[in-house]
């Protein structure tokens, strides 16, 4: 069992908990959700605390003059988005042509 940490405002500090990804089919007419797949998210505890982002100096706003549109489809997915993508792919393989 792997524990994740979340921050409930009621306690005012981080507490351990479990994290799950659930895929559901939703019926709009019946206003009902049908869970079809659920997986626990394995989050490895990191030794390094998250870095605090530094504020940038105020500069000119907007896109720099002369820059072109870039295709962002070649970008890398974060580990969380990769987990979601893999789970959806496994679910689609599970249901097949149904």
N, C-alpha and C positions, 0 to 999 in steps of 0.2 A: 504494500500500500504506500502510495506516495502522497505527501502532504504539500499543499500549497498554502500560501499566506495571503490573507486579505485583511483589509482595514475597515472594521465596523466603527462607525462614529459613536456608537453607544459605549464601547469600551475605551475608545481613545488610544488604542494601540493595535499593532498587528497581531493577529491570532491565526493559528494553523487551521486549515480546512481542506476539503476535497474539491476538486474542480472537474466538471464533466461537460462534454459536448453532446448535445442531443439533437438528432435530426427527426423532424416530425412532418407528417402530411397534415394539411389543414383543410377542413371543409368549411367554406365560407357560408354555405347555405345552412348547415347545422351548427355553425359556430363552435366547432369541436376540433381539438388537436389529437392526432393519432401518432404517438411516438413509435418510430420504426427502428431506430438504432441509437445506442448510447455508449459512449466510450469515455474512460477517465483520461484526463489530460495529465501526462507525466511532465512535471516541471522540475528540472534539476535545480537544487539550491545553488546559488552562485556565491563564491567567496568574496567577490568584490562588490561593494555597495554601488548602486547606480550613481552615475556622475550627474551633477547638477549643471544644466545648460547655462552658459554665460550669455548675458545680453549683448547683442551686437550694437555697434555704434549706429546712431540714426543716420541713414543714408537716403539716397533717392529711392522712391517707391516705384514699384512696377517692374516690368520686364526691361532689361537693358536694351538700349537702342541698337538695332542691327542683329539682334539674336533671332534665331529661327525656331519654329515649332520642332519639338523633338518627339519621336515615337517612344513611348514609355512601356511598350509591350515587352521589351527585352529585359526589363528590370527583374531583380531578384525578389522572391517572396520572403517574407519574414518566417521564422520557424512556426509561429502560430498559424499563419495563413497556409503554409505547406501542410500542416497537420489537418486543417479543415479540408483542404483540397484532396488529400489522400483519403480521408474518411468519406467524403462524398463520392470519390471514384470507387472505393470498395462497396459502398451502398449501391451504386448504379450497376456494378458487376453482380451484386447479390440478387437484385430484382430482375436483371436481364431484360427481356422484351415485354415484361408484364406491364 
